[in-house]
Amino acid sequence: MFFLREELKMGKLLHEEKAFGSSNNQQNKCFDKCKDFNLEEKVLSAFYVQDHFEEANRGFKSASGDDYEDDESDSRPKERAFYWESQQALLQEIEERYSLTAQKLRQEVRRILEEAREREFCRCTKPSSNACLRRILVDLLSKKGFNASLCTSKWKRTKKFPGGTHEYIEVMANSLGRKKQILLLIELEFRDQFKIAKSCQEYTNLVAQLPEIYVGKLDFLNAIVRILCNAAKKSMKDKKIYMGPWRKKSFMEMKWSSSLERKPFEQ
């Protein structure tokens, strides 16, 4: 049985382990390798340790009976605090790396949106809709020389998930020192995608850390989705609220998945 606390220090994610017992050799090897992990691996390793701890905790609880229930109630607030601190640390590191990429495009998007909102840009039945704003953004970015397109992801209904569509913007950008272009995504309603009405305060604080508008690479987006969806699961479990399939990571990722059908915007 062990507790894991993740902290950001000098721009790096460090793992601190407090071990109780002598049967954690396999887990220790995993922690040693975490130092050199890339972004996605860091996120994955954090959730592996979290899931392993929860599984071990459940097994220990069932074997110990009612006496452990009373002992566990004393340590539960600390475990809960450690969990939310680790999610904030992970999200902070991702956002720091995210902010260093696509800076030129992000500045241009911000400028265009500010100008568009100052004038009457929407003529549809829903005033000032983001659908119109996306079309204006694609048009003006294209005129500025960006290879931008309006895209619609589509997915069919399955036993697990409802069918649906999602509209966003893709930009193929050139990068210094690379022949291959980099795919950048623009999501105008990024923070809103994760808002939950009856979430716990810690989850609400986590959502507040997100950028309102996402402009960046897909791997950063997927890492954020993983953190927020797992945090949503934790929040709704604590509040004893049903978590709909549209809140799950695999569903959220379909909104921006490159494997799905897309409809480029045509002027």
N, C-alpha and C positions, 0 to 999 in steps of 0.2 A: 504494500500500500504506500502511495507516495503522493505528495502535492507538487504541482508544477507551477512555477510563477515565471511569466515571461515579461521582461522589461526591455525598454529601449535605452541604450547607453552608448554614447559616441556614435550615433547613427547605425548601430548594429543591434540586432535582436539577440539577447542573451537568455539562456535558459538556466534557471536555478532550481535545483532538485533537493528536496528534503526527504530522505529515504528512511523508512521504518521497516526493518527486517533486512534479510540478506539475499533475497531472491529476485533482484532487479538487474542482473548482469546484462541481459538482452536489451533492456530498455536503455541502460547506460551507454551501450555501443551506439544506439540510435541517436542519443543526445550529442555524442561527440561528433557525429557526422553533420549535425545541423549547422555547424559554424560556417561551412562552405556552401550551403544550399543556396540556390537562386530563389527568386521571389516566390514562385509557385510552390517550390519544394518546402520553403519555410512555412507557408500557410498550411500545406498538407501535413507537414510533420507536427505542427501545433495541434491540429485536429485529431491526428492519430493518437497522440499522447492523451488528449482530452477524452476521446472515446474509450481508450484502454483503461483510463482511471475510472470512468463511470461504470464500465463493465466489471472491473475488479471490486469496486465499491458495492455494487449490487450483489455480487457473489458473497462477499464478506458479510453483508447485512443479512442475507438469507440464512447463512450458516450460524450466525450469532444469536438470532432471535430477538426478543423484545428488549433485552438489555442494551444491545447495540443501537437500537432506535433512539434511546434516551441519550447515549453518548454522542451519537451523530448530530443531534439537534444543536449541541453546543458548538461543533466545528463547522456546521453548514454555512453560517454567515461568512466565515473566513473563506471557505471554498468558493462561495458565490462571488465575493469581492475579488478573489484571485482571477476567476473566470472573466469578469467584465474588464478588469485591468489589462489582462492579456489581449483581449479583443481590441481595446483602445490602442494598445501598443502596436499590434499588428497593422491596424488601419492607419495609424500615424506614419509608420514606416512606408507603407504602400503609397500614401498620399505625398510624402516627401519625394519619392522617386518619380511619381506621376507628374509632379509640378515641374520637374526638370526636363520633361519631354514635351514636344508639340507646343512650345511657348509662342512661336510666331502665329500659328493657326489659332491658338486660344485667344491671343490678343485681338486678332482680326474678327473672330466670332463675337467677342465681347463688344467691340466697336460697332459692328453691324447691328447687333441686337439693340444696343442703346439708341442708335439712329432710327431703327425701324419702330421702336416703341414710342418715340417722340412724335411720330406722324401716324396718320390713319392708314394702316397697311392691310387691314383685313376687310374683305367685302363679302364674306360668307355669312350664313345664318347665325353662326356662333361668333360674336365679336371677339377680336383679339385672340383667336385660337392659335395654338402652337402649330397646327397643320399649315396654316397660311405662313406662319413665321418660318417654318422649315423650308418652304418653297422660295421665299424671299432670300433666305440665307444661302441656299444652293445657288440661286441665280447670281447673287452678288459675289460669292466666293469664286464662282466660275469666271466672272468678269475680271476678278483680281488675279487670275491665272492659276487658281487651285483646281485640281481635278476632283471636283465634288459631284456627288450624285445622291438623289433621294431614293432610299431603298425601303422595301416592305418585306419583312420576314413573315412567312406563313407556315403554319403547322396544323396538321389534322388532329381531330379529336381521337383520343385513345381511352383505354379503360382507366388510365391513371390521370390524364390531363384533359381539360377542355380544349377545343380547337380555338384558333385565334390568329390575329395578325398584329404586327407592330411596325411602326414607321420610324425611321431614324435616318441619319446622314452618314455616308462614307466619304472619306477623302483619301486618295492615293497620293502620298507625299514622297518627295525625293529626300535622300539622306546623304550627308557628306561621307565619302568613303565607301558607299554601298551602291552597287549597280541596281539591286532589286529595290523597288519602291516599298514603302511601309504603309500598311493599312491603319488609318486613324478613324475613330468613330466619334460622332457628335450626337449626344442624347440631351435634348432640351429639358426633359422632365426626369432627370436621373434621381435626384433626392426623393422625389414624389413616389418613385417606384417601390420604395422600401418603407413608406410610412404606414403605421398600423395604429388604428384608433385607440385600442385598449392595451397597448404594450406597457411593459414596465418602464420606469424612469431611466434605467441604465440603457435600455435599447433606444429610447427616444434620444438620449444624449449621443449615442453612437450614430444615429441617423443624422443628427445635427452636424456631425463632423464632415459629412459628405459634401462634395461640391453640388451646388444646385444644378449646374450644367456640366456634363462630362464631355471633355475633349481630349482624347488620348488613345493609347494603344489598347488592343483587345485583352492582352494578358493582365494589365492592371485592372481592367474592368472585371474580368473573371475572378481575380483574387478578391476584389471588393465584394462581389456577389457571394462568393463562398463564405466570407466572414459574416455578412449581414444576414444571409439565409440561415446559417447556423445559430446566430444570435437571436433571430426571430423565433426559431424553434425553441430555444432555451426560454425566451420571454413568455411565449404562449404556454409552455409547459408549466412555468412557475405560476402563471395566472389561471391555469386550468381552462384554457380556451382552445377550441379546435383550430388546427392549422390547415387551411385550405391548400389544395395542391398547387394553386397559382403562387403560393408563397415559397415553394421549394426551389432549391438551387437548379435542378435540372430543367424546371419550367422557365425560370427567369433567364437562364442562359440561352434558351431558344429564341428569345427576343433579338439577340445580336449574334446568333450562331452563323458562321460562314457556310455551314453545310446545308442551309435551308434556301428555299426559293426566294429570289429577289426580283423586284420590279424597279429598274432604274427610272429616275425622273426624267421626263422628256418635256422640254420647253415648248 
